[in-house]
Amino acid sequence: MKKSGILNRHLAGALAELGHGDGVLICDVGMPVPPGPRIVDLAFRAGVPAFAEVLDGLLDELVVEAATAAEEIRDGNPETARLLAARLPALTHVPHAELKALSAGARLVVRTGEARPYANVLLRCGVFF
């Protein structure tokens, strides 16, 4: 058994399969999950695991070259907006409807237990060299 890093075998395996340019949607329990991408549902109950915990864990594992969030997050969930701005300096914003459309192209969806609006971000994988 692994003693550090991501222990969830489904998530660890999905991350190992990602390549340059692949999309990873980290989403709350209210985000419609598009058909097609691999889904790792970590939601245990409302708020568990928190969006911030999942984001930080994935950022420890991935190289991210771009990130997109809904522009509505600024007013609808300012705490998470500040978190994303701090962790992802090159974050761009699009209307929530566009983020949902973009998420259909993600290779992986990671669903958190977050139950606050707009706690969603689409990451694009980079390379470590």
C-alpha positions in Angstrom: 0.0 0.0 0.0 1.2 3.5 -0.8 2.1 5.5 2.2 2.0 9.0 0.7 0.4 10.9 -2.2 -3.0 10.0 -3.6 -4.2 6.7 -2.1 -7.5 6.4 -4.1 -6.5 3.8 -6.6 -9.0 5.0 -9.2 -7.7 8.5 -9.0 -4.1 7.5 -8.9 -4.5 5.4 -12.0 -6.5 8.0 -13.9 -3.8 10.6 -13.2 -1.1 8.3 -14.4 -2.9 8.0 -17.8 -3.1 11.8 -18.4 -0.9 13.4 -21.0 0.0 16.9 -22.2 -3.1 18.9 -23.0 -5.6 16.6 -21.3 -8.3 18.3 -19.3 -9.2 17.5 -15.7 -12.4 18.9 -14.3 -12.5 19.3 -10.5 -16.1 19.9 -9.6 -18.6 20.3 -6.8 -21.6 18.0 -6.2 -23.9 20.3 -8.2 -21.9 20.4 -11.5 -23.5 18.3 -14.2 -21.1 15.6 -15.1 -20.7 15.2 -18.9 -20.9 11.8 -20.5 -17.6 10.5 -21.8 -14.8 11.4 -19.5 -13.6 9.0 -16.8 -15.2 10.0 -13.5 -13.7 9.6 -10.1 -16.4 10.5 -7.5 -14.8 11.3 -4.2 -17.9 12.8 -2.6 -18.6 11.2 0.7 -21.1 13.7 2.2 -21.7 17.4 1.8 -18.4 19.2 2.1 -16.3 16.0 2.3 -13.8 16.1 0.7 -13.6 19.8 0.4 -12.8 21.3 -3.0 -9.6 22.9 -1.6 -8.3 19.6 -0.3 -8.9 17.9 -3.7 -7.4 20.8 -5.6 -4.3 20.9 -3.5 -3.8 17.1 -3.8 -4.1 17.2 -7.5 -1.8 20.2 -7.9 0.8 18.2 -6.0 0.5 15.5 -8.6 0.0 17.4 -11.9 1.7 20.0 -14.0 -0.9 22.5 -15.0 -0.4 24.8 -17.9 -3.9 26.5 -17.9 -7.0 26.6 -15.8 -10.5 27.9 -16.4 -13.3 28.7 -13.9 -16.7 30.2 -14.2 -16.8 34.0 -14.1 -19.8 33.8 -11.7 -17.5 32.4 -9.0 -16.3 35.9 -8.2 -19.8 36.9 -6.8 -21.3 33.5 -6.1 -18.4 32.0 -4.2 -15.7 34.6 -3.4 -13.8 32.4 -1.0 -13.2 29.7 -3.7 -12.5 32.5 -6.2 -9.6 33.7 -4.0 -8.4 30.2 -3.5 -8.2 29.5 -7.2 -6.5 32.9 -7.9 -3.9 32.1 -5.3 -3.2 28.6 -6.5 -3.6 29.2 -10.3 -2.1 32.6 -11.3 -2.9 32.1 -15.0 -6.6 31.3 -14.3 -9.0 32.5 -16.9 -12.8 32.9 -16.5 -15.7 32.1 -18.8 -19.4 32.1 -18.3 -20.6 29.1 -16.3 -22.5 27.7 -19.4 -19.3 27.8 -21.4 -17.4 26.0 -18.6 -20.0 23.2 -18.7 -19.6 23.0 -22.4 -15.8 22.9 -22.1 -16.0 20.2 -19.5 -17.4 17.8 -22.0 -13.9 17.7 -23.5 -12.2 16.7 -20.2 -10.5 13.4 -20.0 -11.1 13.1 -16.3 -13.7 14.4 -13.9 -13.0 14.5 -10.2 -16.1 15.1 -8.1 -15.6 16.5 -4.6 -18.1 16.8 -1.8 -18.1 20.6 -2.0 -21.7 21.9 -1.8 -21.1 25.6 -2.6 -21.8 27.2 -5.9 -19.3 27.4 -8.7 -16.6 25.3 -6.9 -15.4 24.0 -10.2 -12.2 24.4 -12.3 -11.0 22.9 -15.5 -7.3 22.2 -15.6 -5.2 21.6 -18.7 -2.2 19.3 -18.1 1.3 20.4 -19.0 4.6 18.6 -19.0 7.3 18.6 -16.4 10.2 19.3 -18.8 
